[in-house]
Structure formats: structure tokens, C-alpha cells
Amino acid sequence: MTREIGSPVPNRASHEAEQKRFTMVSTAVPIRNSKMFTYVLAAIAMSGYDAVATMQHIGRGVALEGNPLMASLISHNAVLFFLVKMSITALGLLVCYHFSHLRTARLGIKLVVGIYLCLCAYHGMIVWLG
């Protein structure tokens, strides 16, 4: 069956070619190490919690930002503080994940997760103890 010019119904061959064109483009990134990827996602989530909790504690006057550069940023603009903190954390973790075939990168990811676990526990204690 051939398609005539001006025909509203495309022929089967052009439909299959169009489907093949769309399925050839893949945007999926392979997850090489699901355990490390989970650690990276957990660290990014904890970093977000740390940023929000820090801003709340500073607003209540019960805590201070420990990093002097981030402290000046948070006093200047809270949204910018959050974006910079999340960007730096995510970029560093993604670089480590890219090199997660190396032991040092895996240890770095685990270290960051451990640090953020401690920070989240610290924020929880501030809330719990008042």
C-alpha cells in the first residue's frame, strides 16, 4: 500500500520509521552500582534536610552555620544558600559516583553519608530537646 500525496493516512513503512526514530534516542543513564547510587541519593536528601533545618534553627536563634562561607551566604540570601549547598553536594557526590569503581570514591560517598547522618541526628536532637 503506497501513500498518495495529500493522503491523511500515512503508510505503515513511514509509521514504523517514525517509531524507530523515537526509540533510538535513549536518555537513560545506566546505574552501575545500585548500592552506591542509593547512598548518593540518601546523602543528597539529607543535605537538603540539613540546609532547611539549619535555616530554621538559625531563624529560631538556637544554632549557627558551622561553615563561615555558607554562614555569610545564608545571611545574604537563604534561597541562594540552599541552591549553592545542594549544587556543591550533588556535584561532589556525582563525581564520586562516576568514579565509584575506585575504592577511594566509594569511601568518600560513605563518609559523606556518615557525616550527614550525624548532622541529621544533631538537628533531631535540637528539635527534640528544644
C-alpha positions in Angstrom: 0.0 0.0 0.0 1.5 3.3 -1.0 0.7 6.7 0.3 -0.5 9.2 -2.2 0.4 12.8 -1.8 -2.1 14.7 0.3 -3.4 11.4 1.8 -4.3 11.9 5.5 -3.3 8.3 6.4 0.5 7.6 6.4 1.6 4.2 5.2 2.9 1.5 7.5 6.5 2.0 6.5 6.6 5.7 7.4 4.9 4.9 10.7 7.5 2.3 11.6 10.3 4.6 10.6 8.9 7.3 12.8 8.6 4.9 15.8 12.2 3.7 15.2 13.5 7.3 15.1 11.9 8.0 18.6 13.1 4.7 20.2 16.7 5.1 19.0 17.2 8.1 21.3 17.8 6.9 24.9 18.2 9.3 27.8 18.6 6.6 30.4 21.8 6.6 32.4 22.9 3.1 33.5 23.2 2.6 37.2 26.4 0.7 37.6 26.3 0.3 41.4 22.9 0.4 42.9 24.1 0.4 46.5 26.4 3.5 45.9 23.6 5.2 43.9 21.3 4.7 46.8 23.9 6.2 49.1 24.3 9.2 46.8 20.5 9.8 46.8 20.3 9.4 50.6 23.2 11.9 51.0 21.5 14.5 48.7 18.2 14.1 50.6 20.0 14.5 53.9 21.8 17.6 52.6 18.5 19.1 51.7 17.2 18.4 55.2 20.4 19.8 56.7 20.0 23.0 54.8 16.3 23.5 55.7 16.8 22.5 59.3 19.9 24.8 59.6 17.8 27.8 58.3 15.0 27.0 60.7 17.4 26.7 63.7 19.2 29.9 62.8 15.8 31.7 62.4 14.9 30.5 65.9 18.3 31.5 67.3 19.2 28.0 68.6 22.0 27.2 66.1 24.7 28.7 63.9 26.0 27.7 60.5 29.4 26.0 61.1 30.9 26.8 57.7 31.9 30.5 57.6 31.4 30.8 53.8 27.9 29.3 54.0 27.1 31.4 57.0 27.8 34.6 55.0 25.7 33.2 52.2 22.8 32.3 54.4 22.7 35.8 55.9 22.7 37.3 52.4 20.1 35.1 50.8 18.5 31.8 52.1 17.4 30.6 48.7 20.9 31.1 47.3 22.3 29.3 50.3 20.1 26.3 49.6 20.9 26.2 45.9 24.7 26.5 46.4 24.7 23.9 49.2 22.7 21.4 47.2 24.7 22.1 44.0 28.0 21.6 45.6 26.9 18.5 47.5 25.2 16.9 44.4 28.1 17.7 42.1 30.7 16.3 44.5 28.7 13.1 45.1 28.0 12.6 41.4 31.8 12.9 40.6 32.4 10.3 43.3 29.7 8.1 41.9 31.2 8.4 38.4 34.5 7.1 39.8 32.8 4.6 42.2 34.8 1.8 40.6 37.7 3.2 42.7 37.8 2.4 46.4 38.6 6.0 47.4 35.4 7.3 45.7 33.3 4.7 47.4 34.8 5.6 50.8 34.2 9.3 50.1 30.5 8.6 49.4 30.2 6.5 52.6 32.0 9.2 54.6 29.6 11.9 53.3 26.6 9.7 54.2 28.0 9.2 57.7 28.6 12.9 58.2 25.0 13.7 57.1 23.6 11.0 59.3 25.4 12.7 62.3 24.1 16.2 61.2 20.6 14.9 60.9 20.8 13.4 64.3 22.1 16.7 65.6 19.2 18.5 64.1 16.8 16.0 65.6 18.3 16.5 69.0 17.9 20.3 68.7 14.2 19.8 67.8 13.6 17.1 70.5 15.4 18.9 73.3 14.0 22.3 72.3 
